[in-house]
Amino acid sequence: MENRQRIALPTDFVRLSRRRFVTGVAAGSALLGCGLGGKLSYANPARRTAISTLAGRQFDLSIGYQAVNFTGKERLATAINGSVPAPILRWREGDRVTLRVTNMLAHDTSIHWHGIILPAAMDGVPGISFDGIRPGQTFTYQFDVAQSGTYWYHSHSGFQEQTGMYGAIVIDPLQADPVSFDRDYVVLLSDWSDEKPERIYAKLKKQSDYYNFRQRTVADTWRDIREKGLARTRDDRSMWNSQRMSDRDLSDVTAYTYTYLMNGVTPANGWLGLFAKGEKVRLRFINGAAMTIFDVRIPGLKMTIVAADGQNIEPVTIDEFRIGVAETYDVIVQPDADSAYTIFAQGIDRSGFARGTLAPSGDWTADVPQMDPPALLGHRDMGMDMGGMDMGDMNHGKHNMGGMDHGKHNMGAERDVNHVATEFGLNVDMRADNPRDGLNDPGIGLRDHLRQYGRQVLTYADIRSLAPTADTREPGREIELHLTGNMARYMWSINGIKFADAEPLQLTYGERARITLVNDTMMTHPIHLHGIWSELETGDPDYIPRKHTVIVQPGSKISYLVTANAMGGWAYHCHLLYHMPGMFREVRVS
């Protein structure tokens, strides 16, 4: 239990005195060619072109402090080899890679290889996989690369990921790539704050909507009265106020503190990707943000998605897709040589965006589109299936809102088909009594885009694996997990139990199981299972897509199959950084 508590309580990003800073840097100052080399360097966020790439089988990575300036104010980041984002690592399927990671910080660190199937001891999660990397020490990761595609790596220690410690991984296939393309770019999305992450977290614990500046105003009230009448407006307000919730609570942390980056470049500058006439361009989108879910489109260009979470899929042509924190999507585009295009990634709450430009020349520019209007949460996002009627379709004064009983209902524990129930407890303030299947739902803010804007939006139901399903057995066990929280207290949990108090979830080696996730909250949660593929049940059992991170929509449920073929302990958690301390489990395969 001590180890699990250590993960649950994040390590502070040190408020460095000069003495502690020198101590941390000096711990690795004897190393040559590995980053800071004993002195503080400076990152230039005005660059518009590619992040540096390291390729091969042997890698030396140094973690140290780095001065950056994304907002006009200099701040201290946590960087790998002096770079934010970290260098792109290029591997080849079938190779054995060795990565020597040296900690030049004044506190422990780690690197997790997100989505990579490897031995548990190499997974990089302190307290589960290993003890972490102490200041001044070097830890050697070594494993065989048994897959290809687009992945990423990041710290799994405290809040270091938020402070710049993340980078892309591209693995070239051993056999011929089924995707043809002429040019290849990583598009790494992230969120940066000048505030220390501990300060952000403390503010959220005191006031969960601290960063939400889209609360209702007097003008909104008058508009609603004109459109819906006084009685219905009053009932709407009364319902939301009684639940201590907001229908505009789409994101905990917003552009009030965040600057959204594309390949480490701010929207003011915009990342630049060049192409030549007639080229097919592969864009490897990675959401390396701490807390931001992005909606991505390239006005004027269709995107053909060819891979999801590193795995090849049957090509799907769309105009827009949502990418949850930690997900990856590879897309092919065929730009016209006579045009420039904006790669536009707007936050789910529409408070800000990241952007880049695809162009035949660096002198070309493209119009930056307006953000879409922010959506409002409704009944379906509360897990209240009202026969297709949503918040805007009802007179709330005539309907029973008891579908969200705060504290009186029972909910499923980590349970098999016997469905043993347990009380909510103080950690939970709502339950989705009638959760919808999230498979066909593009998500809040995207549901009507085909009718409104003529934009076809990706859903999970569109994804079909290019390769046949490897394990065709029916599941021998079903596990239901509820994603739970108390927004007023900013407490996140699974089945009402925070990580520090939870027992591990046990799987038997070799078993085939179905996991159903039920989102009892009104937030969108990207859930990541380490070490084992999450095989998303999209309707075709012969070509089930494999993912490492699965979005669970508010008030909805989704299921996937797992084959417990990796011995050891594995982390299983929401990838929203400030949800992770509570919404976390250890999975043990034995």
C-alpha positions as CSV (number, residue, x, y, z in Angstrom):
1,M,0.0,0.0,0.0
2,E,2.9,2.3,0.7
3,N,4.0,2.2,-3.0
4,R,0.5,2.9,-4.3
5,Q,0.2,5.9,-2.0
6,R,3.5,7.3,-3.3
7,I,2.0,7.4,-6.8
8,A,-1.3,8.8,-5.7
9,L,0.4,11.8,-4.0
10,P,2.3,13.6,-6.8
11,T,5.9,14.7,-6.2
12,D,6.2,18.4,-6.2
13,F,7.9,20.2,-9.0
14,V,10.6,21.5,-6.8
15,R,10.6,25.2,-5.9
16,L,14.3,25.4,-6.6
17,S,16.7,27.4,-4.5
18,R,20.0,28.1,-6.2
19,R,21.7,25.5,-4.0
20,R,19.2,22.7,-4.9
21,F,19.3,23.6,-8.6
22,V,23.1,23.3,-8.7
23,T,22.9,20.0,-6.8
24,G,20.4,18.6,-9.3
25,V,22.3,19.6,-12.4
26,A,25.6,18.7,-11.0
27,A,24.4,15.2,-10.4
28,G,24.8,14.6,-14.1
29,S,27.4,17.2,-15.1
30,A,30.0,14.6,-15.8
31,L,28.0,13.2,-18.7
32,L,28.9,14.5,-22.2
33,G,26.4,14.9,-25.0
34,C,23.4,14.1,-22.9
35,G,21.4,17.4,-22.6
36,L,22.3,20.2,-20.2
37,G,25.9,19.2,-19.7
38,G,25.9,21.1,-16.3
39,K,24.5,24.4,-17.5
40,L,21.0,25.8,-18.1
41,S,20.2,26.1,-21.8
42,Y,17.3,27.9,-23.5
43,A,14.5,26.5,-25.7
44,N,13.4,28.7,-28.6
45,P,9.6,28.3,-29.0
46,A,9.6,30.5,-32.1
47,R,11.0,27.6,-34.2
48,R,8.5,26.4,-36.7
49,T,10.1,23.3,-38.2
50,A,10.7,19.7,-37.1
51,I,11.6,18.4,-33.6
52,S,15.0,16.7,-33.6
53,T,15.0,12.9,-34.2
54,L,17.2,10.2,-32.6
55,A,17.2,6.9,-34.5
56,G,18.9,3.5,-34.0
57,R,19.1,0.9,-31.2
58,Q,21.2,2.8,-28.6
59,F,20.0,5.9,-26.9
60,D,21.2,8.2,-24.2
61,L,18.5,10.4,-22.7
62,S,19.2,13.0,-20.0
63,I,16.4,14.6,-17.9
64,G,17.2,18.1,-16.7
65,Y,15.9,21.6,-16.1
66,Q,15.3,23.8,-19.1
67,A,14.5,27.5,-19.5
68,V,11.6,28.1,-21.9
69,N,9.5,31.0,-22.9
70,F,6.1,30.3,-24.6
71,T,4.2,33.3,-23.2
72,G,6.7,36.1,-23.0
73,K,7.7,35.0,-19.5
74,E,10.7,32.7,-18.8
75,R,9.9,29.6,-16.9
76,L,11.7,26.4,-15.9
77,A,10.6,23.2,-17.7
78,T,11.6,19.5,-17.3
79,A,13.2,18.5,-20.6
80,I,14.8,15.5,-22.2
81,N,18.1,16.2,-23.9
82,G,17.4,19.9,-23.5
83,S,14.3,19.8,-25.7
84,V,10.6,20.5,-25.1
85,P,9.0,18.4,-26.6
86,A,11.6,15.7,-26.2
87,P,13.4,14.3,-29.3
88,I,11.4,12.0,-31.6
89,L,12.7,8.4,-31.1
90,R,12.8,6.3,-34.3
91,W,12.9,2.6,-33.8
92,R,12.5,-0.4,-36.1
93,E,10.2,-3.4,-35.4
94,G,12.2,-6.5,-34.4
95,D,15.2,-4.5,-33.0
96,R,16.3,-4.6,-29.4
97,V,16.6,-1.1,-28.1
98,T,18.6,0.1,-25.2
99,L,17.8,3.5,-23.6
100,R,20.1,4.8,-20.9
101,V,18.1,7.5,-19.0
102,T,20.1,9.8,-16.6
103,N,18.4,11.9,-14.0
104,M,19.9,15.3,-13.6
105,L,17.0,16.6,-11.5
106,A,17.0,17.2,-7.8
107,H,14.2,14.6,-7.4
108,D,13.1,11.2,-8.7
109,T,12.0,10.7,-12.3
110,S,10.9,8.1,-14.7
111,I,10.0,7.4,-18.4
112,H,6.9,5.4,-19.5
113,W,6.9,4.1,-23.1
114,H,3.2,4.7,-23.8
115,G,1.5,2.0,-25.8
116,I,4.6,-0.2,-26.1
117,I,4.2,-3.9,-25.3
118,L,7.2,-4.8,-23.2
119,P,8.2,-6.6,-19.9
120,A,6.6,-5.1,-16.8
121,A,10.0,-4.2,-15.3
122,M,10.6,-1.9,-18.3
123,D,7.2,0.0,-18.2
124,G,8.5,2.9,-16.2
125,V,5.9,3.4,-13.5
126,P,7.4,4.0,-10.0
127,G,5.9,1.9,-7.3
128,I,4.6,-0.7,-9.8
129,S,7.2,-1.4,-12.4
130,F,10.3,-0.2,-10.6
131,D,11.5,2.2,-7.9
132,G,12.0,5.2,-10.2
133,I,15.3,6.9,-11.1
134,R,17.0,8.7,-8.3
135,P,18.9,12.0,-8.8
136,G,22.3,11.5,-10.4
137,Q,21.5,7.9,-11.3
138,T,21.1,6.2,-14.7
139,F,18.5,3.6,-15.4
140,T,18.8,1.3,-18.5
141,Y,15.7,0.3,-20.3
142,Q,16.1,-2.6,-22.7
143,F,13.4,-4.5,-24.6
144,D,12.6,-6.0,-28.0
145,V,10.4,-3.9,-30.2
146,A,7.5,-6.1,-31.2
147,Q,5.2,-3.6,-33.0
148,S,5.2,-0.7,-35.4
149,G,3.4,2.6,-35.6
150,T,3.1,5.9,-33.7
151,Y,3.4,6.1,-29.9
152,W,4.9,8.4,-27.4
153,Y,6.9,8.6,-24.1
154,H,6.5,10.7,-21.0
155,S,7.3,10.9,-17.3
156,H,5.2,8.9,-14.9
157,S,6.5,10.7,-11.8
158,G,4.3,13.4,-10.2
159,F,3.3,16.2,-12.5
160,Q,6.6,16.2,-14.6
161,E,4.7,15.5,-17.8
162,Q,2.9,18.8,-17.5
163,T,6.2,20.6,-17.2
164,G,7.5,19.4,-20.6
165,M,8.6,15.8,-20.3
166,Y,7.0,14.1,-23.3
167,G,8.1,13.1,-26.8
168,A,7.1,11.0,-29.8
169,I,8.0,7.5,-30.8
170,V,7.8,6.3,-34.4
171,I,8.5,2.6,-35.1
172,D,9.1,1.6,-38.7
173,P,7.6,-1.8,-39.7
174,L,9.8,-4.8,-40.4
175,Q,7.7,-5.7,-43.4
176,A,6.4,-3.4,-46.1
177,D,4.2,-0.6,-44.8
178,P,0.6,-1.1,-45.9
179,V,0.3,2.7,-46.1
180,S,1.9,4.6,-49.0
181,F,3.1,8.2,-48.4
182,D,5.8,10.5,-49.7
183,R,6.4,12.7,-46.6
184,D,6.1,11.9,-42.9
185,Y,5.4,14.3,-40.0
186,V,4.8,14.0,-36.3
187,V,2.1,16.4,-35.0
188,L,2.5,16.4,-31.3
189,L,-0.2,18.3,-29.4
190,S,0.3,19.5,-25.8
191,D,-0.7,22.1,-23.2
192,W,1.8,24.4,-21.4
193,S,1.1,26.6,-18.3
194,D,3.4,29.1,-16.7
195,E,1.9,28.0,-13.4
196,K,3.5,25.2,-11.5
197,P,1.3,22.1,-11.8
198,E,1.0,21.8,-8.0
199,R,-0.5,25.2,-7.9
200,I,-3.0,24.3,-10.6
201,Y,-4.0,21.1,-8.7
202,A,-4.3,23.0,-5.5
203,K,-6.7,25.5,-7.1
204,L,-8.8,22.7,-8.5
205,K,-9.0,21.0,-5.1
206,K,-10.3,24.3,-3.6
207,Q,-12.6,25.3,-6.5
208,S,-13.1,22.7,-9.2
209,D,-14.3,25.3,-11.8
210,Y,-11.5,27.8,-11.0
211,Y,-10.4,27.8,-14.7
212,N,-13.8,27.8,-16.2
213,F,-14.7,31.3,-17.4
214,R,-17.7,30.2,-19.4
215,Q,-20.2,30.1,-16.6
216,R,-23.6,31.4,-17.2
217,T,-24.2,35.2,-17.2
218,V,-27.1,37.5,-16.8
219,A,-27.1,37.9,-20.6
220,D,-27.4,34.1,-20.9
221,T,-30.4,34.1,-18.6
222,W,-32.3,36.8,-20.6
223,R,-31.5,34.9,-23.8
224,D,-32.9,31.7,-22.4
225,I,-36.0,33.4,-21.1
226,R,-36.7,34.8,-24.6
227,E,-36.1,31.4,-26.2
228,K,-37.6,29.0,-23.7
229,G,-39.8,31.1,-21.4
230,L,-39.4,32.0,-17.7
231,A,-40.7,28.7,-16.3
232,R,-38.4,26.4,-18.2
233,T,-35.4,28.6,-17.7
234,R,-36.1,28.7,-14.0
235,D,-36.5,24.9,-13.9
236,D,-33.2,24.4,-15.8
237,R,-31.3,26.6,-13.5
238,S,-32.9,25.0,-10.4
239,M,-31.9,21.5,-11.7
240,W,-28.3,22.3,-12.3
241,N,-27.9,24.3,-9.1
242,S,-29.4,21.5,-7.0
243,Q,-26.9,19.1,-8.4
244,R,-24.0,21.6,-7.8
245,M,-23.0,21.1,-11.5
246,S,-22.6,23.2,-14.6
247,D,-23.7,22.4,-18.1
248,R,-20.5,24.1,-19.3
249,D,-18.1,22.0,-17.3
250,L,-16.3,20.5,-20.3
251,S,-12.7,20.9,-19.2
252,D,-11.1,21.3,-15.8
253,V,-8.2,23.4,-17.0
254,T,-8.6,25.9,-19.9
255,A,-6.8,28.5,-22.0
256,Y,-7.0,30.8,-19.0
257,T,-3.7,29.2,-17.9
258,Y,-2.8,27.0,-20.9
259,T,-1.0,27.8,-24.1
260,Y,-1.7,25.0,-26.6
261,L,1.3,23.8,-28.6
262,M,1.8,21.9,-31.8
263,N,5.3,20.3,-31.9
264,G,6.3,22.8,-29.2
265,V,5.2,25.8,-31.2
266,T,2.6,28.3,-30.0
267,P,-0.5,29.4,-32.0
268,A,1.1,32.8,-32.5
269,N,3.9,31.3,-34.6
270,G,2.3,28.0,-35.8
271,W,4.2,24.9,-36.7
272,L,5.2,24.5,-40.4
273,G,5.1,21.4,-42.5
274,L,6.3,21.6,-46.1
275,F,5.1,19.4,-49.0
276,A,5.9,19.2,-52.7
277,K,3.5,18.9,-55.6
278,G,1.6,15.6,-55.8
279,E,2.9,14.3,-52.5
280,K,0.9,12.2,-50.0
281,V,1.6,13.4,-46.5
282,R,1.4,11.2,-43.4
283,L,0.6,13.2,-40.3
284,R,1.1,11.3,-37.0
285,F,-1.1,13.0,-34.5
286,I,-0.2,12.4,-30.8
287,N,-2.1,14.0,-27.9
288,G,0.7,14.6,-25.4
289,A,-1.3,17.1,-23.4
290,A,-1.8,16.9,-19.6
291,M,-5.5,17.8,-19.6
292,T,-6.7,18.8,-23.0
293,I,-8.8,16.8,-25.4
294,F,-8.5,18.2,-29.0
295,D,-10.8,18.2,-32.0
296,V,-8.7,18.2,-35.1
297,R,-9.5,19.3,-38.7
298,I,-7.7,20.7,-41.7
299,P,-10.1,23.0,-43.6
300,G,-10.1,22.2,-47.3
301,L,-8.6,18.8,-46.9
302,K,-10.1,15.4,-46.3
303,M,-8.2,13.2,-43.9
304,T,-7.9,9.4,-44.3
305,I,-7.2,7.8,-41.0
306,V,-4.9,4.7,-41.5
307,A,-3.9,3.9,-37.9
308,A,-5.3,4.3,-34.4
309,D,-3.0,4.1,-31.4
310,G,-0.2,2.8,-33.6
311,Q,-2.3,-0.1,-35.1
312,N,-3.2,-0.2,-38.8
313,I,-6.9,0.1,-39.5
314,E,-9.1,0.0,-42.6
315,P,-8.7,3.5,-44.0
316,V,-11.5,5.8,-43.0
317,T,-12.0,9.2,-44.7
318,I,-13.4,12.0,-42.5
319,D,-13.2,15.8,-42.0
320,E,-12.7,15.9,-38.2
321,F,-11.7,13.7,-35.3
322,R,-11.5,13.9,-31.5
323,I,-8.2,12.8,-30.0
324,G,-8.2,12.1,-26.3
325,V,-5.2,12.7,-24.1
326,A,-2.7,9.9,-24.9
327,E,-4.4,8.7,-28.1
328,T,-2.6,8.7,-31.5
329,Y,-4.1,8.8,-35.0
330,D,-2.2,8.6,-38.3
331,V,-3.8,10.3,-41.2
332,I,-3.0,10.7,-44.9
333,V,-3.7,13.9,-46.7
334,Q,-3.1,15.0,-50.4
335,P,-2.7,18.7,-50.4
336,D,-3.0,20.8,-53.5
337,A,0.3,22.4,-54.5
338,D,-1.5,25.7,-55.1
339,S,-2.8,26.0,-51.6
340,A,-1.7,26.3,-47.9
341,Y,-3.7,24.6,-45.2
342,T,-4.2,25.2,-41.5
343,I,-4.0,22.1,-39.2
344,F,-6.4,23.2,-36.5
345,A,-6.8,21.5,-33.1
346,Q,-9.3,23.2,-30.9
347,G,-9.7,22.3,-27.2
348,I,-12.9,20.4,-26.3
349,D,-14.1,23.5,-24.3
350,R,-13.3,25.9,-27.2
351,S,-11.2,28.2,-25.0
352,G,-8.2,27.9,-27.2
353,F,-6.4,26.0,-30.0
354,A,-3.1,24.8,-31.4
355,R,-2.3,25.2,-35.0
356,G,0.1,24.5,-37.8
357,T,0.4,25.1,-41.5
358,L,0.9,22.7,-44.4
359,A,2.3,24.6,-47.3
360,P,4.5,24.2,-50.4
361,S,6.7,27.1,-49.1
362,G,7.4,28.7,-45.8
363,D,6.3,32.0,-47.2
364,W,2.7,30.8,-47.7
365,T,0.0,31.3,-45.1
366,A,-3.5,29.9,-44.6
367,D,-6.6,31.3,-42.9
368,V,-7.0,30.2,-39.3
369,P,-10.7,29.2,-38.8
370,Q,-12.9,30.5,-35.9
371,M,-13.4,28.0,-33.1
372,D,-16.7,26.3,-33.0
373,P,-19.1,27.5,-30.2
374,P,-18.8,25.6,-26.9
375,A,-21.3,22.9,-26.4
376,L,-23.7,22.5,-23.4
377,L,-23.9,19.3,-21.5
378,G,-27.3,17.6,-21.4
379,H,-29.3,14.6,-20.2
380,R,-27.3,12.1,-22.2
381,D,-24.1,13.4,-20.6
382,M,-25.6,12.8,-17.2
383,G,-26.4,9.2,-18.1
384,M,-30.1,9.8,-18.2
385,D,-31.4,8.2,-21.4
386,M,-34.7,9.9,-21.9
387,G,-35.7,8.1,-25.1
388,G,-33.6,10.4,-27.3
389,M,-34.7,13.6,-25.6
390,D,-31.9,15.8,-24.4
391,M,-31.7,18.8,-22.1
392,G,-32.9,21.3,-24.6
393,D,-36.0,19.2,-25.5
394,M,-37.6,19.0,-22.1
395,N,-39.6,20.9,-19.6
396,H,-37.6,19.9,-16.5
397,G,-40.3,20.8,-14.2
398,K,-42.5,18.0,-15.4
399,H,-39.8,15.2,-15.3
400,N,-38.4,13.3,-12.4
401,M,-34.7,14.1,-12.0
402,G,-34.2,11.3,-9.6
403,G,-32.1,9.5,-12.2
404,M,-29.1,11.0,-10.5
405,D,-29.4,10.0,-6.8
406,H,-26.5,11.5,-4.9
407,G,-25.7,8.9,-2.3
408,K,-28.8,6.6,-2.2
409,H,-28.1,4.3,-5.1
410,N,-25.8,1.4,-5.2
411,M,-23.2,0.9,-7.9
412,G,-21.1,-1.9,-9.2
413,A,-17.8,-2.6,-7.5
414,E,-14.8,-4.2,-9.4
415,R,-17.0,-7.1,-10.0
416,D,-17.6,-10.1,-12.2
417,V,-21.0,-11.2,-13.4
418,N,-22.3,-11.5,-9.9
419,H,-22.4,-7.7,-9.7
420,V,-21.7,-7.3,-6.0
421,A,-22.9,-3.8,-5.1
422,T,-21.3,-1.2,-2.8
423,E,-22.4,2.2,-1.5
424,F,-21.4,5.4,-3.3
425,G,-19.6,7.0,-0.4
426,L,-18.5,10.6,-0.1
427,N,-16.1,10.3,-3.1
428,V,-19.1,10.1,-5.6
429,D,-21.7,12.8,-6.3
430,M,-23.5,11.3,-9.2
431,R,-24.3,8.1,-11.1
432,A,-25.3,7.4,-14.7
433,D,-28.4,5.2,-14.2
434,N,-29.0,4.8,-17.9
435,P,-25.6,5.1,-19.6
436,R,-25.7,5.1,-23.4
437,D,-23.3,3.1,-25.5
438,G,-20.5,5.5,-26.4
439,L,-19.3,3.6,-29.5
440,N,-21.3,5.7,-32.1
441,D,-20.9,9.0,-30.2
442,P,-18.3,11.4,-31.6
443,G,-18.6,13.3,-28.3
444,I,-20.0,16.4,-26.8
445,G,-19.6,19.3,-29.2
446,L,-19.2,17.2,-32.3
447,R,-22.6,15.4,-32.5
448,D,-24.3,17.6,-35.0
449,H,-21.3,18.7,-37.2
450,L,-22.4,16.9,-40.3
451,R,-25.7,18.7,-40.4
452,Q,-24.3,22.0,-39.1
453,Y,-21.1,22.3,-41.1
454,G,-21.0,19.4,-43.5
455,R,-18.1,17.8,-41.6
456,Q,-17.9,14.1,-41.2
457,V,-16.7,13.2,-37.7
458,L,-14.9,10.0,-36.7
459,T,-16.5,7.7,-34.1
460,Y,-15.1,4.5,-32.6
461,A,-17.7,2.5,-34.5
462,D,-15.8,3.6,-37.7
463,I,-12.6,1.8,-36.7
464,R,-11.9,-1.6,-38.0
465,S,-8.6,-3.4,-37.7
466,L,-6.6,-4.1,-40.8
467,A,-5.4,-7.4,-39.4
468,P,-7.7,-10.2,-38.2
469,T,-8.5,-10.6,-34.5
470,A,-5.6,-12.6,-32.9
471,D,-7.6,-14.0,-30.0
472,T,-11.0,-15.1,-31.1
473,R,-12.1,-16.7,-27.8
474,E,-15.2,-15.5,-26.0
475,P,-14.4,-13.8,-22.7
476,G,-14.5,-16.1,-19.7
477,R,-15.2,-13.2,-17.3
478,E,-16.8,-9.8,-17.3
479,I,-15.5,-6.9,-15.2
480,E,-17.5,-3.7,-14.8
481,L,-15.7,-0.6,-13.6
482,H,-17.4,2.7,-12.8
483,L,-15.5,6.0,-13.4
484,T,-16.5,8.1,-10.5
485,G,-16.0,11.5,-8.9
486,N,-17.1,14.3,-6.8
487,M,-16.7,17.6,-8.7
488,A,-17.3,19.8,-5.7
489,R,-14.4,18.2,-3.9
490,Y,-12.4,17.5,-7.0
491,M,-12.1,13.9,-6.0
492,W,-11.7,11.2,-8.7
493,S,-11.9,7.4,-8.3
494,I,-12.9,4.1,-9.7
495,N,-16.0,2.5,-8.1
496,G,-15.9,5.3,-5.5
497,I,-12.5,4.2,-4.2
498,K,-9.4,6.3,-4.8
499,F,-6.2,4.6,-5.7
500,A,-4.5,4.9,-2.3
501,D,-7.3,2.8,-0.8
502,A,-7.9,0.3,-3.6
503,E,-6.8,-3.3,-4.0
504,P,-5.3,-4.3,-7.3
505,L,-7.5,-5.8,-10.0
506,Q,-6.4,-9.4,-10.5
507,L,-6.2,-11.1,-13.9
508,T,-5.2,-14.7,-14.5
509,Y,-2.4,-15.2,-17.0
510,G,-3.8,-16.2,-20.4
511,E,-7.5,-15.4,-19.6
512,R,-9.8,-13.6,-22.0
513,A,-11.9,-11.0,-20.2
514,R,-14.3,-8.2,-21.1
515,I,-14.0,-4.9,-19.3
516,T,-16.9,-2.5,-19.4
517,L,-16.3,1.1,-18.3
518,V,-19.3,3.1,-17.1
519,N,-18.7,6.8,-16.8
520,D,-20.7,8.1,-13.9
521,T,-19.4,11.6,-14.3
522,M,-20.0,14.4,-16.7
523,M,-16.4,14.6,-17.8
524,T,-14.8,12.8,-20.7
525,H,-12.1,10.3,-19.5
526,P,-9.4,8.8,-21.6
527,I,-8.5,5.5,-19.9
528,H,-5.1,3.8,-20.5
529,L,-4.3,0.2,-19.7
530,H,-0.6,-0.4,-19.6
531,G,1.1,-3.6,-21.0
532,I,-2.0,-5.2,-22.6
533,W,-4.1,-4.2,-25.6
534,S,-7.6,-2.9,-25.2
535,E,-9.5,-4.5,-28.0
536,L,-12.4,-2.3,-28.7
537,E,-15.7,-4.1,-29.5
538,T,-16.9,-2.1,-32.5
539,G,-19.3,-4.7,-33.9
540,D,-17.0,-6.9,-36.1
541,P,-15.5,-9.6,-34.0
542,D,-13.2,-10.7,-36.8
543,Y,-11.4,-7.4,-37.1
544,I,-11.4,-5.9,-33.6
545,P,-9.2,-2.7,-33.4
546,R,-6.5,-2.7,-30.7
547,K,-6.1,0.5,-28.6
548,H,-4.0,1.5,-25.6
549,T,-6.2,4.4,-24.6
550,V,-10.0,4.6,-24.8
551,I,-12.2,7.7,-24.4
552,V,-15.3,7.1,-22.2
553,Q,-17.9,9.8,-23.0
554,P,-19.8,11.5,-20.1
555,G,-22.7,9.4,-18.9
556,S,-21.9,6.5,-21.2
557,K,-20.4,3.1,-21.3
558,I,-18.0,1.3,-23.5
559,S,-16.5,-2.2,-23.5
560,Y,-13.3,-3.9,-24.7
561,L,-11.7,-7.3,-24.5
562,V,-8.3,-8.0,-23.0
563,T,-6.0,-11.0,-23.2
564,A,-3.9,-11.2,-20.0
565,N,-0.7,-12.3,-21.8
566,A,1.7,-10.1,-19.9
567,M,2.8,-11.2,-16.5
568,G,3.4,-8.6,-13.7
569,G,1.9,-5.4,-12.4
570,W,0.5,-2.8,-14.7
571,A,-0.9,0.7,-14.3
572,Y,-4.6,1.4,-15.3
573,H,-5.8,4.9,-15.1
574,C,-7.4,8.0,-16.5
575,H,-4.8,9.9,-18.5
576,L,-6.0,13.4,-17.4
577,L,-3.1,14.2,-15.2
578,Y,-5.0,15.8,-12.4
579,H,-7.5,12.9,-12.3
580,M,-4.8,10.3,-12.2
581,P,-4.0,10.4,-8.4
582,G,-7.5,9.0,-7.7
583,M,-8.8,7.4,-10.9
584,F,-6.1,4.8,-11.0
585,R,-5.7,1.0,-10.4
586,E,-2.9,-1.5,-10.4
587,V,-3.7,-4.5,-12.6
588,R,-1.8,-7.7,-11.6
589,V,-1.5,-10.6,-14.1
590,S,-0.4,-13.8,-12.4
